Amino acid sequence: MKQKWASHIQALTGVVLLYGLAILLFHSLAGGTLLAENAYDSYLLQAQNWLQGSVSIQNGENYPWLELAIFQGQYYLSFPLVPSVFAAVLLLLHIPVHSNLLIALYGLAVLVGTYLLFWQSGKSSKSCAFFALFVTLGSNTFWLCTSGGVWMLAQVCCLMFCVWGCFFWLRKQEVPAYFLLALAVGCRPFTALLAGLLYLRPLWQAVVKKQWNHLVKVSVLPALVAAALGYYNWVRFGSFTEFGHNYLPEFVRAEYGQFHLEYLLPNLMNLLRPVLLTDTLDLSFPLFNGFLPILANPLLLLWLIAIAVEVKRGRFDYKDLILVGCFAAMVVGLCLHRTLGGWQFGARYLVDGFPFVLLFFAKRKEQDNERWNGLLLAAVLFNFYGAVYMLSH
């Protein structure tokens, strides 16, 4: 037992140091930007306005590069508020908010949470390190972790809460699990699909086993989070469900608004676009609305292979089917959005589906992942390349 613990501590320390080195090297290439201010951190701007007693963004017209909602002549943050709460707490404690550093720390929490998720599932230190690196350095998560802009903060913060929520859910510590999942919804609303799926367990126990007290116990904190989010929306927009995106100028002007069936097929086609080589052997890929997800996120390719293996061996059960179905539903929902993540490397929206992938692999028996180390290394190289590439584009 002591030997296993030593192996895990050594592996976890190693992946943490690798992640830290990658972040440091990137920001060095960017010109020493780890502690630089990030002009795209709308969450920090919102927190500063809160401390000045304002729910709206004062002088919002001075920030034309930000996605600010305009409602009745006032400017508002157009994203769910949870990451702003963290920024406000830091400001109240007189701790400088360096958004690039903050998002790197969120990414570190994703890495550690992923490692611990697989550790507590009984996996070896090699498997734990494998998936921790794949989710962070070997996917679009890495590029997201290099910039403390509002879009990246929303996704990485959401992934952090989801990973740790799944960790506690697998340990059957449901009070912190559902609280963290509620906070995830307060970063990215589509995460409600994951939260709802995992909430079925205490709901089933309440209905079938009459454990109503337990259902109430695990529901209190999520209900408070939902009430706070809804009240904040109502104060600003007169609606408990409107967090501001519908009042962004680009969606107000759009013929079909923010979400519409018309966007589905074009966005799905965007997710089929390949990475090509030019005549000069230069990589060529679109920078808007994504390209083939398995290229920048080959963990999804590994998942597809694992699904095929499970089906062939007759081990693909209803739980696997539910996870795959929820992932597919999330992709369809995201593709109903007018943009598919806008300017980006890879297909960043697909990162939102990683928790379903992790739950799938966590429930499998220990596998020999060493045969896929080459794929992991290629993923890390490609995503580091992509992050640096975006500096000049």
Salt bridges, closest charged atoms under 4 A:
GLU67 OE1 - HIS245 NE2 3.99
GLU174 OE2 - ARG201 NE 2.69
GLU174 OE1 - HIS214 NE2 2.43
GLU250 OE1 - ARG338 NH1 3.06
GLU310 OE2 - ARG364 NH2 3.03
ASP317 OD2 - LYS363 NZ 3.48
ASP320 OD1 - LYS363 NZ 3.12
ASP352 OD2 - ARG188 NH2 2.51
GLU370 OE2 - LYS126 NZ 2.74
